Amino acid sequence: MRNSVIFSPENPIIHRRSFSHLQNLAAFFTNGIWNTVTIVKNILIGLIVMVYLLNLKGVLKRQFRKLLFALFSRKKAKNIIEEMQYVHHVFGGFILGKDYR
């Protein structure tokens, strides 16, 4: 008989505890869903920026080359371009698994 009083629907302590647990559960799932949506949004933005920059790669390369020749002497600009090409080959080889020695 005593157990039926503790677990009866009229017991306010049980109602407060169960409501608190439901609030915690709802907050947990809401945060999880929100974090998932944020991650997906960031990935989509990254993909859009990546495609945009890859589309402009040739233009950006030409503009950077013109900027180098405008800021530095011809010899210094050519040296910088050669070094950047070497860095590109080293990192490109590292990423693709090729050896550029």
KERO-586567 format. One record per residue: y, x, z of N, C-alpha, C, O in turn; residue in one letter. Coordinates in steps of 0.1 Angstrom, whole numbers, plus 5000, padded with zeros to 4 digits. Example, Ala and Ser with C-alpha at 12.3 -4.5 7.8 and 13.67 -1.06 7.14 Angstrom:
BEGIN
+------+------+------+------+------+------+------+------+------+------+------+------+-------+
!  nc2 !  nc1 !  nc3 ! cac2 ! cac1 ! cac3 !  cc2 !  cc1 !  cc3 !  oc2 !  oc1 !  oc3 ! kemar !
+------+------+------+------+------+------+------+------+------+------+------+------+-------+
! 4943 ! 5132 ! 5078 ! 4955 ! 5123 ! 5078 ! 4967 ! 5132 ! 5078 ! 4967 ! 5142 ! 5085 !     a !
! 4978 ! 5128 ! 5071 ! 4989 ! 5137 ! 5071 ! 5000 ! 5129 ! 5079 ! 5011 ! 5134 ! 5080 !     s !
+------+------+------+------+------+------+------+------+------+------+------+------+-------+
# end
This chain:
BEGIN
+------+------+------+------+------+------+------+------+------+------+------+------+-------+
!  nc2 !  nc1 !  nc3 ! cac2 ! cac1 ! cac3 !  cc2 !  cc1 !  cc3 !  oc2 !  oc1 !  oc3 ! kemar !
+------+------+------+------+------+------+------+------+------+------+------+------+-------+
! 4988 ! 5008 ! 5000 ! 5000 ! 5000 ! 5000 ! 5013 ! 5009 ! 5000 ! 5023 ! 5005 ! 4994 !     m !
! 5012 ! 5020 ! 5007 ! 5024 ! 5029 ! 5008 ! 5027 ! 5035 ! 4995 ! 5039 ! 5036 ! 4991 !     r !
! 5017 ! 5039 ! 4987 ! 5020 ! 5045 ! 4973 ! 5026 ! 5035 ! 4964 ! 5034 ! 5039 ! 4956 !     n !
! 5023 ! 5022 ! 4965 ! 5029 ! 5012 ! 4956 ! 5044 ! 5011 ! 4959 ! 5051 ! 5007 ! 4950 !     s !
! 5048 ! 5013 ! 4971 ! 5063 ! 5013 ! 4975 ! 5070 ! 5024 ! 4968 ! 5081 ! 5023 ! 4964 !     v !
! 5064 ! 5036 ! 4969 ! 5071 ! 5048 ! 4964 ! 5072 ! 5047 ! 4948 ! 5083 ! 5051 ! 4943 !     i !
! 5062 ! 5042 ! 4941 ! 5063 ! 5042 ! 4927 ! 5067 ! 5028 ! 4921 ! 5065 ! 5025 ! 4910 !     f !
! 5073 ! 5020 ! 4930 ! 5077 ! 5007 ! 4925 ! 5090 ! 5008 ! 4917 ! 5098 ! 5018 ! 4919 !     s !
! 5092 ! 4999 ! 4907 ! 5104 ! 5000 ! 4899 ! 5117 ! 4999 ! 4906 ! 5128 ! 5002 ! 4901 !     p !
! 5117 ! 4993 ! 4918 ! 5129 ! 4991 ! 4926 ! 5133 ! 5004 ! 4933 ! 5144 ! 5004 ! 4939 !     e !
! 5125 ! 5014 ! 4933 ! 5129 ! 5026 ! 4941 ! 5140 ! 5034 ! 4933 ! 5137 ! 5039 ! 4922 !     n !
! 5152 ! 5035 ! 4939 ! 5163 ! 5042 ! 4932 ! 5161 ! 5057 ! 4930 ! 5167 ! 5063 ! 4921 !     p !
! 5154 ! 5063 ! 4939 ! 5151 ! 5078 ! 4938 ! 5143 ! 5081 ! 4925 ! 5147 ! 5090 ! 4918 !     i !
! 5133 ! 5073 ! 4923 ! 5125 ! 5075 ! 4911 ! 5133 ! 5073 ! 4898 ! 5132 ! 5080 ! 4889 !     i !
! 5141 ! 5063 ! 4898 ! 5150 ! 5060 ! 4887 ! 5159 ! 5071 ! 4884 ! 5161 ! 5075 ! 4872 !     h !
! 5166 ! 5077 ! 4894 ! 5175 ! 5088 ! 4893 ! 5168 ! 5100 ! 4887 ! 5173 ! 5107 ! 4878 !     r !
! 5157 ! 5103 ! 4893 ! 5149 ! 5115 ! 4888 ! 5145 ! 5114 ! 4874 ! 5146 ! 5123 ! 4866 !     r !
! 5139 ! 5102 ! 4870 ! 5134 ! 5100 ! 4857 ! 5146 ! 5100 ! 4847 ! 5145 ! 5105 ! 4836 !     s !
! 5157 ! 5094 ! 4851 ! 5169 ! 5094 ! 4842 ! 5174 ! 5109 ! 4840 ! 5178 ! 5112 ! 4829 !     f !
! 5174 ! 5116 ! 4851 ! 5178 ! 5130 ! 4850 ! 5169 ! 5138 ! 4841 ! 5174 ! 5146 ! 4833 !     s !
! 5156 ! 5136 ! 4842 ! 5147 ! 5143 ! 4833 ! 5149 ! 5139 ! 4818 ! 5148 ! 5147 ! 4809 !     h !
! 5151 ! 5126 ! 4816 ! 5154 ! 5121 ! 4803 ! 5167 ! 5128 ! 4797 ! 5167 ! 5131 ! 4785 !     l !
! 5177 ! 5129 ! 4805 ! 5189 ! 5135 ! 4801 ! 5187 ! 5150 ! 4797 ! 5191 ! 5155 ! 4787 !     q !
! 5179 ! 5157 ! 4805 ! 5176 ! 5171 ! 4803 ! 5168 ! 5172 ! 4790 ! 5170 ! 5181 ! 4782 !     n !
! 5158 ! 5163 ! 4788 ! 5150 ! 5164 ! 4776 ! 5159 ! 5161 ! 4763 ! 5157 ! 5167 ! 4753 !     l !
! 5167 ! 5151 ! 4764 ! 5176 ! 5147 ! 4753 ! 5185 ! 5159 ! 4750 ! 5187 ! 5162 ! 4738 !     a !
! 5191 ! 5165 ! 4760 ! 5200 ! 5177 ! 4758 ! 5192 ! 5188 ! 4751 ! 5197 ! 5195 ! 4742 !     a !
! 5180 ! 5191 ! 4756 ! 5172 ! 5201 ! 4750 ! 5169 ! 5199 ! 4735 ! 5171 ! 5208 ! 4727 !     f !
! 5165 ! 5187 ! 4731 ! 5162 ! 5184 ! 4717 ! 5175 ! 5184 ! 4709 ! 5175 ! 5189 ! 4698 !     f !
! 5186 ! 5179 ! 4715 ! 5198 ! 5179 ! 4707 ! 5203 ! 5193 ! 4704 ! 5207 ! 5196 ! 4693 !     t !
! 5202 ! 5202 ! 4714 ! 5206 ! 5216 ! 4712 ! 5197 ! 5223 ! 4702 ! 5202 ! 5231 ! 4694 !     n !
! 5184 ! 5220 ! 4702 ! 5175 ! 5226 ! 4693 ! 5178 ! 5221 ! 4679 ! 5178 ! 5229 ! 4669 !     g !
! 5180 ! 5208 ! 4677 ! 5184 ! 5203 ! 4664 ! 5197 ! 5209 ! 4659 ! 5198 ! 5213 ! 4647 !     i !
! 5207 ! 5210 ! 4667 ! 5220 ! 5215 ! 4664 ! 5219 ! 5230 ! 4660 ! 5225 ! 5234 ! 4650 !     w !
! 5211 ! 5237 ! 4667 ! 5209 ! 5252 ! 4664 ! 5202 ! 5253 ! 4650 ! 5206 ! 5262 ! 4642 !     n !
! 5192 ! 5245 ! 4648 ! 5185 ! 5245 ! 4635 ! 5195 ! 5242 ! 4623 ! 5194 ! 5249 ! 4613 !     t !
! 5203 ! 5232 ! 4625 ! 5212 ! 5228 ! 4615 ! 5222 ! 5239 ! 4612 ! 5226 ! 5242 ! 4601 !     v !
! 5227 ! 5246 ! 4623 ! 5236 ! 5257 ! 4622 ! 5230 ! 5269 ! 4614 ! 5236 ! 5275 ! 4606 !     t !
! 5218 ! 5272 ! 4617 ! 5211 ! 5283 ! 4610 ! 5209 ! 5280 ! 4596 ! 5212 ! 5288 ! 4587 !     i !
! 5205 ! 5268 ! 4592 ! 5203 ! 5264 ! 4578 ! 5217 ! 5264 ! 4571 ! 5217 ! 5269 ! 4560 !     v !
! 5227 ! 5260 ! 4577 ! 5241 ! 5260 ! 4571 ! 5245 ! 5274 ! 4569 ! 5250 ! 5277 ! 4558 !     k !
! 5243 ! 5283 ! 4578 ! 5247 ! 5298 ! 4577 ! 5239 ! 5304 ! 4565 ! 5244 ! 5312 ! 4558 !     n !
! 5226 ! 5301 ! 4564 ! 5218 ! 5306 ! 4553 ! 5223 ! 5301 ! 4540 ! 5224 ! 5309 ! 4530 !     i !
! 5226 ! 5289 ! 4539 ! 5231 ! 5283 ! 4526 ! 5245 ! 5290 ! 4523 ! 5247 ! 5293 ! 4511 !     l !
! 5254 ! 5291 ! 4532 ! 5266 ! 5298 ! 4529 ! 5264 ! 5312 ! 4525 ! 5270 ! 5317 ! 4515 !     i !
! 5255 ! 5319 ! 4531 ! 5251 ! 5333 ! 4527 ! 5246 ! 5334 ! 4513 ! 5250 ! 5343 ! 4506 !     g !
! 5237 ! 5324 ! 4510 ! 5232 ! 5324 ! 4496 ! 5243 ! 5322 ! 4486 ! 5243 ! 5328 ! 4475 !     l !
! 5252 ! 5313 ! 4489 ! 5263 ! 5310 ! 4479 ! 5272 ! 5322 ! 4477 ! 5275 ! 5325 ! 4466 !     i !
! 5275 ! 5329 ! 4488 ! 5284 ! 5341 ! 4487 ! 5276 ! 5352 ! 4480 ! 5282 ! 5359 ! 4472 !     v !
! 5263 ! 5353 ! 4482 ! 5255 ! 5363 ! 4475 ! 5255 ! 5361 ! 4460 ! 5257 ! 5370 ! 4453 !     m !
! 5253 ! 5348 ! 4456 ! 5253 ! 5345 ! 4442 ! 5266 ! 5348 ! 4436 ! 5267 ! 5353 ! 4425 !     v !
! 5277 ! 5344 ! 4443 ! 5291 ! 5346 ! 4438 ! 5294 ! 5361 ! 4436 ! 5299 ! 5364 ! 4426 !     y !
! 5290 ! 5369 ! 4446 ! 5293 ! 5383 ! 4445 ! 5284 ! 5390 ! 4434 ! 5289 ! 5399 ! 4427 !     l !
! 5272 ! 5385 ! 4433 ! 5263 ! 5391 ! 4422 ! 5269 ! 5387 ! 4408 ! 5267 ! 5395 ! 4399 !     l !
! 5274 ! 5376 ! 4407 ! 5281 ! 5371 ! 4395 ! 5293 ! 5380 ! 4391 ! 5295 ! 5383 ! 4379 !     n !
! 5300 ! 5384 ! 4401 ! 5312 ! 5392 ! 4399 ! 5310 ! 5407 ! 4400 ! 5319 ! 5415 ! 4400 !     l !
! 5297 ! 5412 ! 4401 ! 5294 ! 5426 ! 4403 ! 5300 ! 5435 ! 4393 ! 5306 ! 5445 ! 4396 !     k !
! 5300 ! 5431 ! 4380 ! 5305 ! 5440 ! 4369 ! 5321 ! 5440 ! 4370 ! 5326 ! 5451 ! 4369 !     g !
! 5327 ! 5429 ! 4373 ! 5341 ! 5429 ! 4374 ! 5346 ! 5437 ! 4386 ! 5355 ! 5445 ! 4385 !     v !
! 5339 ! 5435 ! 4398 ! 5343 ! 5443 ! 4410 ! 5341 ! 5458 ! 4408 ! 5349 ! 5466 ! 4413 !     l !
! 5330 ! 5462 ! 4400 ! 5327 ! 5476 ! 4398 ! 5339 ! 5482 ! 4389 ! 5344 ! 5493 ! 4393 !     k !
! 5343 ! 5475 ! 4379 ! 5354 ! 5480 ! 4371 ! 5367 ! 5481 ! 4378 ! 5375 ! 5490 ! 4377 !     r !
! 5370 ! 5470 ! 4387 ! 5382 ! 5471 ! 4394 ! 5382 ! 5482 ! 4405 ! 5393 ! 5488 ! 4407 !     q !
! 5371 ! 5484 ! 4411 ! 5370 ! 5495 ! 4421 ! 5372 ! 5509 ! 4414 ! 5378 ! 5518 ! 4419 !     f !
! 5366 ! 5510 ! 4402 ! 5368 ! 5522 ! 4394 ! 5382 ! 5525 ! 4391 ! 5388 ! 5536 ! 4392 !     r !
! 5389 ! 5514 ! 4386 ! 5404 ! 5515 ! 4383 ! 5412 ! 5519 ! 4395 ! 5421 ! 5527 ! 4395 !     k !
! 5408 ! 5513 ! 4407 ! 5415 ! 5516 ! 4419 ! 5413 ! 5531 ! 4423 ! 5423 ! 5537 ! 4427 !     l !
! 5401 ! 5536 ! 4421 ! 5399 ! 5550 ! 4425 ! 5407 ! 5559 ! 4416 ! 5413 ! 5569 ! 4421 !     l !
! 5408 ! 5556 ! 4403 ! 5415 ! 5565 ! 4394 ! 5430 ! 5563 ! 4396 ! 5438 ! 5572 ! 4394 !     f !
! 5435 ! 5552 ! 4402 ! 5449 ! 5550 ! 4405 ! 5453 ! 5557 ! 4418 ! 5464 ! 5562 ! 4419 !     a !
! 5443 ! 5558 ! 4427 ! 5447 ! 5564 ! 4440 ! 5444 ! 5579 ! 4441 ! 5451 ! 5587 ! 4448 !     l !
! 5434 ! 5584 ! 4433 ! 5431 ! 5598 ! 4434 ! 5432 ! 5605 ! 4421 ! 5434 ! 5599 ! 4410 !     f !
! 5432 ! 5618 ! 4421 ! 5432 ! 5626 ! 4408 ! 5419 ! 5623 ! 4401 ! 5410 ! 5618 ! 4406 !     s !
! 5420 ! 5626 ! 4388 ! 5408 ! 5623 ! 4379 ! 5396 ! 5630 ! 4384 ! 5385 ! 5623 ! 4385 !     r !
! 5397 ! 5642 ! 4388 ! 5385 ! 5650 ! 4393 ! 5380 ! 5644 ! 4406 ! 5367 ! 5642 ! 4408 !     k !
! 5389 ! 5641 ! 4415 ! 5384 ! 5635 ! 4428 ! 5378 ! 5621 ! 4426 ! 5368 ! 5618 ! 4433 !     k !
! 5384 ! 5613 ! 4417 ! 5378 ! 5600 ! 4415 ! 5364 ! 5601 ! 4409 ! 5355 ! 5593 ! 4413 !     a !
! 5362 ! 5610 ! 4400 ! 5349 ! 5612 ! 4394 ! 5339 ! 5617 ! 4404 ! 5327 ! 5612 ! 4404 !     k !
! 5343 ! 5626 ! 4413 ! 5334 ! 5630 ! 4424 ! 5330 ! 5619 ! 4433 ! 5319 ! 5617 ! 4437 !     n !
! 5340 ! 5610 ! 4436 ! 5337 ! 5599 ! 4445 ! 5327 ! 5589 ! 4438 ! 5318 ! 5584 ! 4444 !     i !
! 5329 ! 5587 ! 4425 ! 5320 ! 5578 ! 4417 ! 5306 ! 5584 ! 4417 ! 5296 ! 5577 ! 4418 !     i !
! 5305 ! 5597 ! 4415 ! 5292 ! 5604 ! 4415 ! 5285 ! 5602 ! 4428 ! 5273 ! 5600 ! 4429 !     e !
! 5292 ! 5604 ! 4439 ! 5286 ! 5603 ! 4452 ! 5282 ! 5588 ! 4455 ! 5271 ! 5586 ! 4460 !     e !
! 5290 ! 5579 ! 4450 ! 5286 ! 5565 ! 4452 ! 5273 ! 5561 ! 4444 ! 5265 ! 5553 ! 4448 !     m !
! 5272 ! 5567 ! 4432 ! 5260 ! 5565 ! 4424 ! 5248 ! 5571 ! 4430 ! 5237 ! 5565 ! 4430 !     q !
! 5250 ! 5583 ! 4437 ! 5238 ! 5589 ! 4444 ! 5234 ! 5580 ! 4456 ! 5222 ! 5578 ! 4458 !     y !
! 5244 ! 5575 ! 4463 ! 5241 ! 5566 ! 4474 ! 5234 ! 5554 ! 4469 ! 5225 ! 5549 ! 4476 !     v !
! 5239 ! 5548 ! 4458 ! 5232 ! 5536 ! 4452 ! 5218 ! 5539 ! 4449 ! 5209 ! 5531 ! 4452 !     h !
! 5215 ! 5551 ! 4443 ! 5201 ! 5554 ! 4439 ! 5192 ! 5556 ! 4452 ! 5181 ! 5552 ! 4452 !     h !
! 5198 ! 5563 ! 4462 ! 5190 ! 5565 ! 4474 ! 5187 ! 5552 ! 4481 ! 5175 ! 5550 ! 4485 !     v !
! 5197 ! 5544 ! 4483 ! 5194 ! 5531 ! 4490 ! 5187 ! 5522 ! 4482 ! 5178 ! 5514 ! 4487 !     f !
! 5189 ! 5521 ! 4469 ! 5181 ! 5513 ! 4460 ! 5167 ! 5517 ! 4460 ! 5158 ! 5508 ! 4460 !     g !
! 5165 ! 5530 ! 4460 ! 5151 ! 5535 ! 4460 ! 5144 ! 5532 ! 4473 ! 5132 ! 5529 ! 4474 !     g !
! 5152 ! 5533 ! 4484 ! 5146 ! 5530 ! 4497 ! 5142 ! 5515 ! 4498 ! 5132 ! 5512 ! 4503 !     f !
! 5151 ! 5506 ! 4493 ! 5148 ! 5492 ! 4494 ! 5137 ! 5488 ! 4485 ! 5128 ! 5480 ! 4489 !     i !
! 5136 ! 5494 ! 4473 ! 5126 ! 5490 ! 4463 ! 5113 ! 5499 ! 4465 ! 5103 ! 5496 ! 4459 !     l !
! 5114 ! 5509 ! 4473 ! 5102 ! 5518 ! 4476 ! 5100 ! 5528 ! 4465 ! 5089 ! 5533 ! 4464 !     g !
! 5110 ! 5532 ! 4458 ! 5109 ! 5542 ! 4448 ! 5115 ! 5555 ! 4453 ! 5123 ! 5555 ! 4463 !     k !
! 5111 ! 5566 ! 4447 ! 5115 ! 5579 ! 4452 ! 5125 ! 5585 ! 4441 ! 5121 ! 5587 ! 4429 !     d !
! 5137 ! 5587 ! 4444 ! 5147 ! 5592 ! 4435 ! 5151 ! 5606 ! 4438 ! 5163 ! 5609 ! 4440 !     y !
! 5142 ! 5616 ! 4439 ! 5145 ! 5630 ! 4441 ! 5148 ! 5637 ! 4429 ! 5151 ! 5649 ! 4430 !     r !
+------+------+------+------+------+------+------+------+------+------+------+------+-------+
# end
